[in-house]
């Protein structure tokens, strides 16, 4: 893990591009930029662990970071992904609680690190930010609610089918999903063997083709029908 300091004007320019900070006053922006720094991280770097003290807020400049929930038995599940312009880590600061999740870098990334006190001082100076933070939190709760619903009411195959369909919709190259079996397991709360077994069954049925870290979906309707038919009663 390596850090690199950047000039305050560069940080100010970046803050102006982030929706949450784009309307703060010039003085507030300058103070916040002076207290913050950019940090470069590589794939697989761990930004913080679940239960770590909440010491900073992060904004993604480039790359992406997985927000991971760790189970008591050692399993992990990705519950969200942070991409360019996304802010995370603020809830622990606001609630004065330890981290409720871990944060793991998924690709080479550069983040803006805002120390705890600098963030709290900004909220005092710019009270309108509280409403924007509430909107961000509400959006995340919607996403979490959908994923929790999938875990509660869908069986293993339906969870996996739903995730593949969601990921395919996000890809620019439609029909393809770029993801490993380990990542599929992490996102669905399944073990890797269960994922491999389901993909093998669907491959033999002609629904998809699997490659190294990439899946070509040939029969989207079959996956949609499977998701709808395998809901737990």
Helices and strands as residue ranges (DSSP letters): E 2-3, H 8-17, H 26-35, E 37-41, E 46-48, E 56-62, E 65-70, E 76-82, E 87-88, H 90-95, E 102-105, E 109-115, H 116-125, H 129-153, H 156-170, E 176-178, H 181-188, H 192-204, E 208-211, E 214-217, H 220-229
